[in-house]
């Protein structure tokens, strides 16, 4: 329970800082990845910073902007017109949320959509634009 409260607090702080900074510190990176989660079930594909989110009966397509990557980590904050959140590398043990069918997910994602926070696992690859 303490871990979850810390994670949610970190999520909100990261997103607040990113939204306050705006696009001035965006990196010249492009993200690609696939994530999924449950309660309720959702899945997300990211290709060149274009997001396709399937959530219950909704399908949204959005383009996200990225924050500058944290030093010595692979953690990004992102925001679009309809969603915002963070993606972070899970570490040596992989994603510990264990809410995905992906084999060996390498990243965790926390995002907000329609005033609800979602979390899940998946993989992410970054490339220079």
Secondary structure, 3 states (H helix, E strand, C coil): CHHHHHHHHHHHHHHHHHHHHHHHHCCCEEEEEEEEECCCCEEEEEECCEEEEEECCEEEEEECEECCCCCCCCEEEEECCCEEEEEEECCCCCCCCCCCCCCCCCEEEEEEECCEEEEEEEEEEEEEC
